[in-house]
Amino acid sequence: MLAGIRIVEFAEGIAGPMAGLRLGDLGAEVVKVEAAEGDWMREAAPVQPDGMAAAFFALNRGKHGLTLGENAQASGRVMREMLRGADVFITDRSPGELAEYGLADVLGTPWAENPRLIVADVSDWGASGPWAGMPGCELAAQAFSGYTRYLGSSADDPRRLGADVGSCGAGVFTAQGVLAALLARRESGQGQRVSTSLLNALISLKSIQLAAQSDPDQYSGPRVGGPHDAPERGWTTKDDPIFFSFGGSVGAEGRPGWTQFVGEVGLEHLLEDKRLDANGRNSTGHGSLVHKMRETYEVAFANFTAEDLVGKIRKYGANAARYMRADETMVHPQTQALGLVREVEAGAGEKVAVRAFPARFSRSATRTEGVAPQLGGDPSGWAASWGLSVELLSSLRGT
Amino acid sequence: MAGPLSGLRVMDVSIMAAGPWTGALLGMLGAEVIKVEPPAGDGTRWVMPTQRGLGTNFISMNVNKQDITLDFKNEADRQVARDLAARCDVFVQNFRPGVIERLGLDWPTLQALNPRLVYAAISGFGEIGPLAKAGCADPIMQAFSGFACSNGAPGDVVEAFRFTGFVDLTTASIAAEGILAALNERVVSGLGQKVEVSMLEAALEIQMTRIAELQGAGRVMIPMGHENPAFVPDRAFRARDRFVFVTVRRQREWDGLCKALGLEAADTDPRFASNRDRVANREAVSALLEPVFAAKPAIWWLRVLPRHGVVCQIAQDFEGFRYHRQVSENTMLAEVSRPEFGTVSVAGTPWKFSATQCEVTPPSIPGADTARVRAWLAGGEA
């Protein structure tokens, strides 16, 4: 879908490489440029059978690799040559760091040497403001944007989200920014700069909570939850915990199946319980009454397995799921039916499973390439088509 | 100049969050977005908390949209819907599989009317497979996808993210990414296509690194409190007065941390030589660092760690960050106002374009644009 689009990615960690990865899956040709010390994600645990960090592989498969030398000016000249012929430059380097490579002018779009170039800069804290260029990271961004308040309770040690949601979110927004700028370029003929950040991504993804806290009529409901509430651990059953909800997760609208369901699991007495509304919706899902009613449900749920209860609840048109670990999710028949897992080549003749692009198109194919670049790997297979002469590449080895 | 999608028109018949925020993102990018509500209204209008009677959920998920009411039970209104779809570039729906066919707004029908249409179908579990017709919602997918089982204190089985809607908005982000890809392809082929996105795939995408550790190395994520399975130290430390959040990834950051903490001996300890060594000796790293952090207040670590190239932060809440200069100068928050609901804080745009600048505009009041859009369609003027 992006055949012919050329991307130079000078970014490490998660967000920038994730944007490059997915644009590559859509058909763009991506060169990953690394400083001599290498992308820090190469140091992550754990490693694959081929010795590469698993997360680094998943984020960088299918890309060409170019490792810079110790001489920043020479490195900058090589990158400049690549950028003259590129469509997109994805970078997480600050303006100051780019200046060390002699590339400060590239941030001024349309860039004189290639006015069609789209510059996507993804930072930790945002391109403007007092913290522009200040190093940050996933955990710092989660803490600053209030995400750690939505786990645990004030009496406990803080908790983070186990997933790297700010980095991955910023990766998706960066890919969107590039795709939108490519569309605009078809009209204007010119590139532009699009800035994203981990902090901005996390704040964007909590728009519902921001609105809920503006000036609410009542301080009520799960949207205004916080560490003053108990942690959400689901309902225990004979085996695994479940989540269930009659009438949407937020109780917008009840579903009458609840009245039959409580009969089926031996909780008929709830039909007479004055605390509950007609369809029991305020006792399922999230919310303060839900916490009070949990033990009542759990007495009955102790007689049933999670899968049994989930089946009973779905039968009545309500929503339910067993809490699963991701290893269970990935082998679940539903996940397998979607065909989103592909086996690709890793290094040393090994094969590794990865996830394909997370959307399906009726007419266009996406790619799922293997093999991620080695640090210091040989660029000769692709460099000539990017206008990089043998002389220019050898200048990287000087000091 | 207006946003990068200015000139494009989007018809959004979705309700709740994952579909509507897809339309909102396209609206923020400059497209003209027409939200179509059933006579009963999008259920989020009544979700607590409300502001002056209108659901704040509805307000935040429907920024940058016009709003019309159509009754799909009525054939005349279904014809209006088809007429509108024929004049749009993008169509967004999140009905359960099977329902959209009954309404006559399925992809084959609309493709026949408008071959250039990009048709986004957003579902919980996908359109095929044993759970294709199962109901879904944010906490359901948190449970199903492994997302919730990666949170909690060490020893816990699971802790769901109390902030529901996160997976919905993630799904909308993936949907917008797919729609933008299809719009790019359309420039070349002249043809639209159907884009299928599920909450399941989105929930896996936002767990990119954790799923990669599972697929590449067989490592299953379990609740680790405030720690990171991939890097050590990357966690909260109790300072004398409160917690600080400290992250080390590179070797030079570890060197800097050791220096800042006066632990020069640790810097040459072979147990801590590389990140992977530190991950293998996680408890020893904690035992070494915890008493040092506990001896001084957070403000000290906030000053001294960055001087040594190490990221250090404290946690904030909404009141703490909403007026922070970093947030305001990057317009990460926006305010939308209408007399009917007052002023509401919502997300600012997630991207800042230098040329095609975007803005956040308030949602229309439900149904407010019905008469105008009907007249425009009847008049035949595009």
Interface residues (C-beta under 8 A of the other chain):
Chain A: M1 L2 G13 I14 M18 R22 L26 E37 W40 E43 A44 A45 P46 V47 Q48 A53 A54 A55 F57 A58 L59 T109 W125 G126 A127 S128 G129 P130 W131 M134 P135 G136 C137 E138 L139 A140 Q142 A143 F144 S145 G146 Y147 T148 R149 Y150 L151 G152 D156 D157 P158 R159 R160 L161 G162 A163 D164 V165 S167 C168 G169 G171 V172 F173 T174 A175 Q176 G177 L179 A180 A181 L182 L183 A184 R186 E187 S188 Q190 Q192 R193 V194 S195 T196 S197 L199 N200 A201 I203 S204 L205 K206 S207 I208 Q209 L210 A211 A212 Q213 S214 D215 P216 D217 Q218 Y219 S220 G221 P222 R223 V224 G225 G226 D229 P231 E232 R233 G234 D240 P241 I242 F243 S245 G248 S249 V250 G251 A252 E253 G285 H286 R314 G317 A318 N319 A320 A321 R322 Y323 M324 R325 A326 D327 E328 T329 M330 H332 P333 Q334 T335 Q336 A337 L338 L340 V341 A346 V352 A353 V354 R355 P358 A359 R360 F361 S362 R363 S364
Chain B: G3 P4 L5 G7 M16 A17 W21 L25 L29 G43 T44 W46 V47 M48 P49 T50 Q51 R52 G53 T56 N57 I59 S60 M61 W107 F125 G126 I128 G129 P130 L131 A134 G135 C136 A137 D138 P139 I140 M141 Q142 A143 F144 S145 G146 F147 A148 C149 S150 N151 G152 A153 D156 V157 V158 E159 A160 F161 R162 F163 T164 G165 F166 D168 L169 T170 S173 I174 A175 A176 E177 G178 L180 A181 A182 L183 N184 E185 V187 S189 L191 Q193 K194 V195 E196 V197 S198 L200 E201 A202 L204 E205 I206 Q207 M208 T209 R210 I211 A212 E213 L214 Q215 G216 A217 G218 R219 V220 M221 I222 P223 M224 G225 H226 E227 N228 P229 A230 F231 D234 R235 A236 R238 F243 F245 V246 T247 R249 R250 Q251 S274 N275 R276 V279 A280 P306 G309 V311 C312 Q313 I314 A315 Q316 D317 F318 G320 F321 R325 Q326 V327 S328 E329 N330 M332 L333 G342 T343 V344 S345 V346 A347 G348 T349 P350 W351 K352 F353 S354 A355 T356
